[in-house]
Amino acid sequence: MQFIPVFVLMVLFFVMMFGIGFILNMLMKTTWFPCYLFVVVILPLVVYSLWDRGQVSFLNHLGSFRLVDYLTGLAGLAGAFISGWSIQKLRKGGFKMF
């Protein structure tokens, strides 16, 4: 595992989930919805779509993920969390648009 591609992938997922979460927070007037969306919908959907049902069991499929996959998922979750945190701070700071 090389460090630079993994770092770039983590930054991309962080920025992507931060941006999507920030926009969803502004449009839907929620704070933590993007975190719930990422954990409840996006992660299971990705794991299920990558699973080759005829070849391996689901537990073996989960065991086949490597460190880079988990780091990428954690970076996306961190981006969703930071977007909710930043929207919350902006609202407490008096920005009514958020």
Long-range contacts (C-beta under 8 A, 24 or more apart in sequence): 1-66, 1-67, 1-68, 6-68, 6-71, 6-72, 9-68, 9-72, 9-75, 10-71, 10-72, 10-75, 11-75, 13-72, 13-73, 13-75, 13-76, 13-79, 14-75, 14-76, 14-78, 14-79, 14-82, 15-79, 16-76, 16-79, 17-75, 17-76, 17-77, 17-78, 17-79, 17-80, 17-83, 18-79, 18-80, 18-82, 18-83, 19-79, 19-83, 20-80, 20-83, 21-79, 21-80, 21-82, 21-83, 21-84, 22-83, 22-86, 22-87, 25-83, 25-84, 25-87, 25-98, 26-87, 26-97, 26-98, 31-84, 31-87, 31-88, 31-91, 32-84, 33-84, 34-80, 34-83, 34-84, 35-77, 35-80, 35-81, 35-84, 37-80, 38-76, 38-77, 38-80, 39-77, 42-76, 43-73
